[in-house]
Amino acid sequence: MKKYLYSILLLAILGAVLAGALFYQHYDPDASMGILSCGNGLENPCISVGQSPYSKILGIPIAAFGLLYYLIIIFTLLIADYARDWYLTATTALTLPLSLLALVADIILAAIMISIGDFCTLCFYTYMVNALIFILALFWYRHVRSSGTIALLSMAKETVKTGPQTADKRAALSSYTLFIFLLAFSIFATNFIMNAKTSGNRASDKQIQSFLTKFYASEIEELDLPDTKLVLGNPDADVTIIVFTDFLCSACYSFYKTEKYLLSRFKGQVKILYYHYPLDSLCNSDVGRTVYANSCTASRAVNAAADQNILVDYLIAHFARYKEFKHEYTAEWATTVLRDLVKSGNIRTSDMKTFEKDMDSKKNRQITEDHIKSAVRLKIDATPTLFIAGRRLVGVPPRDLLEALVAAELKK
């Protein structure tokens, strides 16, 4: 019997870790989850699923209910392992129907995930954990039944009938009930606190509407931009966000995180077109002074990455090291980023020489020059500067405002 109990206990602990990660990521999509991440790409399906309209019940993330379920299983099994006797019977009577209920819920959630069109790895892992818990609970029940020839319904009746008859069992049942209540209260209170904390940074409906009204009242500009290979997202997406950027700019790094969110939130519906405007007088005479030294070099490195069809991988590796090199970027950092890609298996060592050659090519420099000329014509004077549907946005608008804007564009 112990093998079933301990196996379910270990699975429940794993499930609690996964549910906790999903719960936390719901309120902090930018959080680095390490090995628990849904992926290291620009599009995170766990964010897409976790931010969908189906991710909450009564305003509470489904992950919070999952966390509560796992913690109840863990606490119940620990009590049964310690107390034995009647408590083991009671635990068997509780675990099987509870795990069956979780399995049914998972089937519904999996169907919703399929309808959304995203595959949330962490969600899938919790479904597998729940399926294994149910299977083990079923074997555990069969083992108990074969030993004592008692059916589940009879087991439940026996538990209810004999449980409260002694003072210690009544006390245990009361304590257990109180603990479950406090456990649920603590999780939902944590949800309330996290929601309140993040809501303070979110715009109100009135602010969103004001932003949209002001945006759509702004002038539509004639852009006439050259083609660019610096494309993120689905090339055939309905919404295009044009970004004049400096790849060493701190605000641009902040917007990069917003881009990742938008690409995940609106998977396949948004594309990002990058254009260079390095705040480096070495290649951009339009700037009065150099703000980010060697950002011209960073631009050429990004161009070389696009030529080798590793733009997405390169940008991910580049921004992963951003805090290390933002004040001291050199061409050697581009090589360091390449080595990271070699280690991860995204490129071959032989590709590094081609990359370095592309960085110094006349064609590469011309691309940056053409982008800068377009920026000068449009009187760009800050990075990032965005264009959505021909309208200009300077700086990094709050994420929820951009999210509302993209949603509005998709409704057209």
Secondary structure, DSSP 8 states (H G I E B T S, - for coil): -HHHHHHHHHHHHHHHHHHHHHHHHHH-TT---GGG-S-SSS--HHHHHHTSGGGEETTEEHHHHHHHHHHHHHHHHHHHHHH-THHHHHHHHHHHHHHHHHHHHHHHHHHHHHHHT---HHHHHHHHHHHHHHHHHHHHHHHHHHHH---HHHHHHHHHHHGGGSHHHHHHHHHHHHHHHHHHHHHHHHHHHHHHHHHTTS--HHHHHHHHHHHHHS----------S-EEE-TT-SEEEEEEE-TT-HHHHHHHHHHHHHHHHTTTTEEEEEEE--S-TTT-TTSSS-SSTTHHHHHHHHHHHHHTT-HHHHHHHHHHTHHHHTTS--HHHHHHHHHHHHHHTSS-TTHHHHHHHHHT-HHHHHHHHHHHHHHHHTT--SSSEEEETTEEEES---HHHHHHHHHHHHT-
